[in-house]
Amino acid sequence: MALLDAALTDVLQTPGIAGAALVDAVTGLSYASLGEVGASRDAHDVLGIADTRLRQAGCTDEVESIVVTTPSTHHVTLRLGNGTDPALLCATVDRDRTNLAWVMQDLTRHAGTLLA
């Protein structure tokens, strides 16, 4: 658990990220979280809804990421790992303090550390 906390601490170093969590994609249980992660509790439900709707629309690819935007925040969810034990990296991002493209790039870079 200490390694996960250290990896999430690194994620929080990205400007504008107010909170981060690593969540089991199947059960929705949180492995670790730091900062403001209120919306992360529902990230696996949001991913499931998006996946279902995309499949109904004919998309056969796996969902890689989802960004939900509110007036003050972005809630970013990245799917980590392919296989039997996928995880979700969820981040709460302050819209006024960051660039979403930089956040996505940093979260992708941190994904490898979280899965190690």
HUFENZI-V25137 format. One line per field, one symbol per residue. psi: psi as a letter, one per 30 degrees, with the letter a starting at -180 (. if undefined). A space follows every 10 residues. Layout:
# HUFENZI-V25137
psi->???
This chain:
# HUFENZI-V25137
psi->eeeeeeeeee effkkfjflk kkkkfefgkk ellkajgeff fgeeeeeeee eeeeeffgkf lkkelkkkkl fflkjkkkkk kkbfillkjk kkkjefglke eeeeeeeeef eeeff.
